[in-house]
Amino acid sequence: MQQSGIGEQAEGYTPKKWFDRPLARPSGLMQAVIVMLLLGLWVTGAMAAESYEQPTERRATEVLPPALIVTSNHQVQDLVVADGYMDHFTVGSPFGTFEATGHGALRKLLKELDAIAALRQIKTEKAFGDAVAHTAAGPVRFAKNLITHPVDTVTGIPKGAYKFMEEAAEGVTSPHDPSDDPAYKQALQVSGQKRVYAAQLGVDVYSSNKILQKELNSVAWAAAAGNLSVGVALLPVGGAAGTALSGVRLGDSLNEQLKDEPATRLRVINKNKLAAMGISADLAGRYLDHRSFSPRHDLILVESLARLQDARGRDKFLEAALTADDEADANYFTNMAQIMRGYHETVAPLTEMQMVGRVIVAQAKNGKALVALPLDHLLWTQAVDRRSQEIKTSYQVPGFTGQFDVWLMGTASPLARQKLTARGMTVTEEVYKRVEIID
């Protein structure tokens, strides 16, 4: 950290010169004063070091409502690992053991487990058996094996890995998207049926959950090749799985697009929206081809940025998003875009985004600056101290009042809230209760 004031005199101040400078021998009284001062500085330093919080594991009952901890389809393990930012969950189920980073990812996973149970229930119904028999007698007899023993490699690519295949001319030269279905399946309308089932069950058709992908593939094949009726098939489905995101305007709209449009068309939609924002074709292509972001991530993130209207610096946000290493990172940036959209629509329009160190700060018309943090539980750690101080001292734009709004997806510890407030940062917790956030 740079020194200030007298430490920047022209004579060339350095700590080494200061400590090496010969000192006159102090008097006895002065020695006592110096000892007391040094002791006071040591105690102050020790207290400062002890003021930082250390992440500790918590119990599931401390961080989750009872309805999310256990159902007939899942059991969240009691130990929740915390890293000072996100909670890490291990979930047991009749279908295997799963990991989830973050509360949003956990909610998404639990919907998927309910959907797997519903899809397996569908496969016990007479209508499904009739569909399998139909494929055995028809011209697509090879489909029977795909219904009863589905593969998980069609869209079950771990961490949302994919490369898109474009429509029309671009489709001739671009790599195929493993998260979308191959051409022969599209010809049999399997992809469309799969998107319909996923939408009705309230799950992501591009999910990296391989078990969900197997079950979706199986039932979609029965619907496309065996004339299984979607309406009839979903009659056994009940509970939250069939009603996900009901009453959510933006969520409903985006889910309709995910149901109706293949991945190739979604890419075109997102590409056009990015171009309308002034994003270069090169940056748009690099983002849309990024392996960590699924078509669903792209749709939510790009729509959120588009709703920021004329805000400058959205290219800086996309450049930051390119640093994502996995699906958890993709969730982080997608949720950050949603928080900014929510603030823009409900508090004050955002006008500009800047990178301050490794943090995106968005200026608002009300003079405040938004720091959007899609974190589960923020502790006062040395890193948070350093980053918040960096933001306070480095962020300067015309019209900025010196006040920051820190919007958290989750919560902050009392100490973190106290320290951030002292730096002119107003903390708002659990913003998903205030604005629409799509898991």
C-alpha positions in Angstrom: 0.0 0.0 0.0 1.4 3.5 -0.9 2.2 5.9 1.9 0.6 9.3 2.1 1.4 12.7 3.4 4.9 13.1 4.8 5.8 9.7 3.4 5.8 11.1 -0.1 8.3 13.9 0.4 10.6 14.7 -2.6 13.7 13.6 -0.6 12.8 10.0 -1.4 11.2 8.5 1.8 11.4 4.7 2.2 10.7 2.6 5.3 14.2 1.4 5.2 15.6 4.9 5.4 13.3 5.7 8.3 14.4 2.7 10.3 18.0 3.0 9.5 18.2 6.7 10.5 20.4 7.1 13.7 18.4 8.2 16.7 19.6 10.2 19.8 19.4 8.1 23.0 16.1 9.0 24.7 15.8 10.0 28.4 14.4 7.5 31.0 11.0 9.1 30.9 11.0 9.1 27.1 12.0 5.4 27.1 9.0 4.6 29.3 6.7 6.6 27.0 8.1 4.7 24.0 7.7 1.3 25.7 4.1 2.2 26.5 3.4 3.4 22.9 5.0 0.3 21.4 3.0 -1.9 23.8 -0.2 0.0 22.8 0.6 -0.4 19.1 1.2 -4.1 19.6 -2.1 -4.6 21.4 -3.9 -2.5 18.8 -2.3 -4.6 16.1 -3.2 -7.9 17.8 -6.8 -6.7 18.2 -7.0 -5.7 14.5 -5.8 -9.2 13.5 -8.3 -10.8 15.8 -11.1 -8.7 14.4 -11.1 -10.7 11.2 -13.6 -13.6 11.0 -12.8 -17.1 9.9 -15.2 -19.3 7.9 -16.6 -22.1 9.9 -18.9 -25.0 9.0 -22.6 -24.6 9.9 -25.5 -26.9 10.4 -28.1 -27.2 7.7 -30.8 -26.1 10.2 -28.9 -22.8 10.7 -29.0 -21.8 7.0 -32.0 -23.5 5.5 -35.8 -23.7 6.1 -37.0 -27.2 7.1 -38.8 -27.7 3.7 -35.4 -27.5 1.9 -33.5 -29.9 4.2 -35.4 -33.1 3.7 -38.2 -34.5 1.5 -38.9 -38.0 0.1 -36.6 -37.1 -2.8 -33.6 -35.6 -0.9 -31.7 -35.1 2.3 -29.3 -32.2 2.7 -26.3 -33.4 4.8 -26.1 -31.6 8.2 -22.6 -30.2 7.6 -22.6 -27.1 5.4 -19.1 -26.0 4.4 -18.7 -22.2 4.3 -15.8 -20.4 2.7 -16.7 -16.8 3.8 -18.7 -16.2 0.6 -20.7 -19.3 -0.5 -22.2 -22.3 1.3 -21.4 -25.7 -0.1 -24.0 -28.4 0.2 -23.9 -32.2 -0.2 -27.3 -33.7 -1.0 -28.2 -37.4 -0.7 -31.1 -38.8 -2.8 -32.5 -42.1 -4.1 -30.8 -41.1 -7.4 -27.3 -40.5 -6.0 -25.3 -37.9 -4.1 -25.0 -34.4 -5.5 -23.0 -31.3 -4.7 -24.3 -27.7 -4.9 -22.4 -24.4 -4.4 -24.7 -21.7 -3.3 -28.4 -21.5 -2.2 -29.6 -20.8 -5.7 -27.8 -23.9 -7.1 -29.3 -25.9 -4.2 -32.8 -24.8 -5.0 -32.2 -25.6 -8.7 -30.9 -29.1 -7.7 -33.9 -29.8 -5.5 -36.3 -29.0 -8.4 -34.3 -31.4 -10.5 -34.5 -34.2 -8.0 -38.3 -33.8 -7.9 -38.3 -33.8 -11.7 -36.3 -37.0 -11.8 -38.8 -38.7 -9.5 -41.7 -37.4 -11.6 -40.1 -38.7 -14.8 -39.4 -42.1 -13.3 -43.1 -42.2 -12.2 -44.1 -41.4 -15.8 -42.1 -44.5 -16.9 -44.3 -46.7 -14.7 -47.5 -45.6 -16.4 -49.3 -47.7 -19.1 -49.0 -44.8 -21.6 -45.2 -45.0 -21.4 -45.3 -48.8 -21.9 -47.5 -48.4 -24.9 -45.1 -45.9 -26.4 -42.2 -48.3 -26.0 -44.2 -51.0 -27.7 -45.1 -48.6 -30.5 -41.5 -47.9 -31.3 -40.7 -51.6 -31.5 -43.4 -52.1 -34.1 -42.7 -49.0 -36.1 -40.1 -47.7 -38.6 -37.9 -46.4 -35.8 -37.4 -49.6 -33.9 -33.9 -48.5 -32.9 -35.6 -45.9 -30.6 -36.8 -48.5 -28.2 -33.3 -49.0 -26.7 -32.8 -45.2 -26.4 -36.1 -45.0 -24.4 -35.3 -47.8 -22.1 -31.6 -47.2 -21.8 -31.1 -43.4 -22.5 -27.7 -41.9 -22.9 -26.6 -38.9 -20.8 -24.2 -37.4 -23.3 -26.7 -35.4 -25.3 -27.1 -32.5 -23.0 -25.5 -33.8 -19.8 -22.2 -32.1 -20.2 -20.6 -31.3 -16.8 -20.4 -27.7 -15.9 -22.4 -26.5 -18.9 -19.6 -27.2 -21.3 -20.7 -26.6 -24.9 -19.9 -25.0 -28.3 -22.8 -23.7 -30.3 -23.8 -24.6 -33.9 -25.3 -21.6 -35.7 -28.3 -21.5 -37.8 -28.3 -21.3 -41.6 -24.9 -20.5 -43.1 -23.1 -20.5 -39.8 -24.3 -23.9 -39.0 -22.3 -25.3 -41.9 -19.0 -24.3 -40.4 -19.5 -23.9 -36.7 -18.8 -26.7 -34.2 -21.9 -28.7 -33.0 -23.1 -27.8 -29.5 -23.0 -30.9 -27.3 -25.6 -29.4 -25.0 -28.1 -29.4 -27.8 -29.3 -32.5 -29.6 -27.9 -34.0 -32.8 -29.7 -33.5 -36.1 -31.3 -36.9 -36.3 -32.9 -36.4 -32.9 -34.1 -32.9 -33.9 -35.7 -34.5 -37.0 -37.7 -36.8 -34.8 -38.7 -33.7 -32.7 -37.1 -35.2 -29.6 -35.4 -31.9 -28.8 -38.7 -30.1 -28.9 -40.4 -32.6 -26.7 -37.6 -32.6 -24.2 -37.8 -28.8 -23.9 -41.6 -29.1 -23.3 -41.1 -31.6 -20.5 -38.3 -29.6 -18.9 -40.5 -26.4 -19.0 -43.5 -28.2 -17.4 -41.3 -29.7 -14.7 -39.7 -26.4 -14.0 -36.1 -27.5 -14.7 -33.3 -26.4 -17.0 -33.2 -28.5 -20.2 -29.5 -27.7 -20.4 -28.7 -28.7 -16.9 -25.4 -30.5 -16.2 -27.3 -33.0 -14.0 -26.6 -36.3 -15.9 -29.3 -38.2 -14.1 -31.9 -35.6 -15.1 -30.6 -35.7 -18.7 -31.0 -39.4 -18.9 -34.6 -39.3 -17.7 -35.5 -36.4 -19.9 -34.0 -38.1 -22.9 -35.9 -41.3 -22.2 -39.4 -39.7 -21.9 -38.7 -37.3 -24.8 -37.9 -40.2 -27.1 -41.2 -41.9 -26.0 -43.1 -38.7 -26.8 -41.5 -38.2 -30.2 -41.1 -41.7 -31.5 -43.8 -43.5 -29.5 -46.6 -40.9 -29.5 -46.5 -40.5 -25.7 -48.8 -37.6 -24.9 -47.1 -34.9 -22.9 -50.3 -33.9 -21.2 -51.1 -37.5 -20.3 -47.6 -38.2 -19.2 -47.5 -35.3 -16.7 -50.7 -36.2 -15.0 -48.8 -38.0 -12.2 -46.7 -34.9 -11.5 -47.6 -32.9 -8.4 -46.1 -30.5 -6.0 -43.6 -27.8 -6.7 -42.0 -29.6 -9.6 -44.8 -28.7 -12.0 -45.3 -25.2 -10.8 -41.8 -23.7 -10.7 -41.5 -20.0 -11.4 -45.3 -19.6 -11.6 -46.4 -16.0 -11.5 -42.9 -14.6 -12.3 -43.2 -12.4 -15.3 -39.6 -12.4 -16.6 -39.0 -16.0 -15.5 -42.2 -17.0 -17.4 -41.1 -15.2 -20.5 -37.6 -16.7 -20.5 -38.9 -20.2 -19.8 -41.2 -19.8 -22.8 -38.2 -19.0 -25.0 -36.3 -22.0 -23.6 -39.2 -24.2 -24.3 -39.9 -22.9 -27.8 -36.5 -22.2 -29.2 -33.5 -24.5 -29.8 -30.1 -23.6 -28.7 -29.1 -22.4 -32.2 -31.9 -19.9 -32.2 -31.2 -18.7 -28.7 -27.7 -17.9 -29.8 -29.0 -15.7 -32.6 -31.4 -13.9 -30.2 -28.5 -13.3 -27.7 -26.1 -12.2 -30.4 -28.6 -9.6 -31.7 -29.2 -8.3 -28.2 -25.5 -7.9 -27.5 -25.0 -6.1 -30.9 -27.8 -3.7 -30.0 -25.9 -2.9 -26.7 -22.8 -2.0 -28.8 -20.9 -5.1 -27.8 -18.3 -6.0 -30.5 -18.9 -9.1 -32.5 -15.6 -10.6 -31.2 -16.5 -10.1 -27.6 -20.0 -11.4 -28.1 -18.7 -14.5 -29.9 -16.2 -15.2 -27.1 -18.8 -14.9 -24.5 -21.5 -17.0 -26.3 -18.8 -19.7 -27.0 -17.6 -19.8 -23.4 -17.7 -23.3 -22.0 -18.9 -22.5 -18.6 -22.1 -20.8 -19.6 -25.1 -22.9 -20.8 -27.7 -21.5 -23.2 -29.9 -20.8 -20.2 -27.2 -18.8 -18.5 -26.7 -16.8 -21.7 -30.4 -16.0 -22.0 -30.8 -14.8 -18.4 -27.5 -12.8 -18.4 -27.9 -11.1 -21.7 -31.6 -10.2 -21.1 -30.5 -8.7 -17.7 -27.8 -6.6 -19.4 -30.2 -5.6 -22.2 -32.7 -4.2 -19.6 -30.0 -1.8 -18.3 -30.8 0.2 -21.4 -28.0 2.7 -22.1 -25.6 1.8 -19.3 -22.0 2.1 -20.4 -19.4 -0.4 -19.6 -21.4 -3.6 -20.2 -18.5 -4.8 -22.3 -16.3 -4.6 -19.1 -18.8 -6.9 -17.4 -18.7 -9.5 -20.2 -14.9 -9.3 -20.2 -15.0 -10.1 -16.5 -17.5 -13.0 -17.2 -14.9 -14.6 -19.5 -12.8 -15.4 -16.4 -15.4 -18.0 -15.3 -13.9 -21.4 -14.8 -16.9 -23.5 -14.1 -20.7 -23.6 -13.6 -20.5 -22.1 -10.2 -18.7 -19.1 -11.7 -21.3 -18.9 -14.4 -24.0 -18.8 -11.8 -22.1 -16.0 -10.0 -21.9 -13.7 -13.0 -25.5 -14.5 -14.1 -26.8 -13.6 -10.7 -24.7 -10.5 -10.6 -26.3 -9.3 -13.8 -29.8 -10.1 -12.3 -29.0 -8.1 -9.2 -27.9 -5.1 -11.3 -31.1 -5.4 -13.4 -33.2 -5.5 -10.2 -31.5 -2.4 -8.8 -31.9 -0.6 -12.2 -35.6 -1.3 -12.3 -36.6 -0.7 -8.7 -34.1 1.8 -7.2 -32.3 3.9 -9.7 -31.2 3.5 -13.3 -27.6 2.4 -13.7 -25.5 4.5 -16.0 -22.0 3.0 -16.1 -20.0 0.0 -15.0 -16.3 0.0 -14.0 -13.9 -2.6 -12.8 -12.3 -1.7 -9.5 -9.6 -4.3 -9.0 -11.6 -7.5 -9.5 -15.0 -6.1 -8.5 -17.6 -4.6 -10.8 -19.0 -1.3 -9.5 -22.1 0.3 -11.3 -22.9 4.0 -11.0 -26.5 5.0 -10.6 -28.4 8.2 -11.5 -29.1 8.7 -7.8 -25.4 9.4 -7.2 -24.8 6.1 -5.4 -22.6 3.2 -6.7 -23.9 -0.4 -6.7 -21.7 -3.3 -5.6 -23.7 -6.4 -6.6 -22.5 -9.5 -4.6 -24.4 -12.8 -5.3 -22.9 -14.3 -2.1 -24.6 -16.5 0.5 -22.9 -15.2 3.7 -20.3 -12.4 3.8 -17.8 -12.4 6.6 -15.3 -9.7 7.6 -12.1 -11.3 6.3 -8.8 -9.7 5.4 -9.7 -10.0 1.7 -13.0 -8.3 2.2 -11.3 -5.5 4.2 -8.8 -5.0 1.4 -11.3 -5.1 -1.4 -13.7 -2.7 0.2 -11.0 -0.3 1.0 -9.8 -0.5 -2.6 -13.3 0.3 -3.8 -13.7 3.2 -1.4 -10.3 4.8 -2.3 -10.2 4.1 -6.0 -13.7 4.5 -7.3 -14.3 8.0 -8.6 -16.8 9.1 -11.4 -18.6 12.3 -12.0 -21.7 12.7 -9.9 -20.7 10.0 -7.4 -21.8 11.0 -3.9 -19.4 8.8 -2.0 -22.1 6.4 -1.0 -22.2 2.7 -2.0 -25.1 0.3 -2.0 -23.9 -3.2 -1.4 -26.6 -5.7 -2.5 -26.2 -9.2 -1.2 -28.1 -12.3 -2.4 -27.6 -13.7 1.0 -26.6 -12.2 4.4 -23.6 -10.5 6.0 -22.3 -11.1 9.5 -22.9 -8.3 12.0 -19.2 -7.4 11.9 -19.0 -7.3 8.1 -22.1 -5.0 8.1 -20.6 -2.7 10.8 -17.3 -2.4 9.0 -18.8 -1.8 5.6 -21.2 0.8 7.0 -18.3 2.6 8.5 -16.9 2.9 4.9 -20.0 4.4 3.5 -21.4 1.2 2.2 -25.1 0.5 2.9 -25.7 -3.3 3.0 -29.0 -4.7 1.7 -29.4 -8.5 2.4 -31.5 -11.2 0.7 -32.2 -9.0 -2.3 -33.9 -12.0 -4.0 -36.9 -11.2 -1.8 -37.0 -7.7 -3.3 -36.3 -8.2 -7.0 -36.8 -11.2 -9.3 -33.8 -13.5 -9.4 -34.1 -16.7 -11.5 -32.2 -19.6 -10.0 
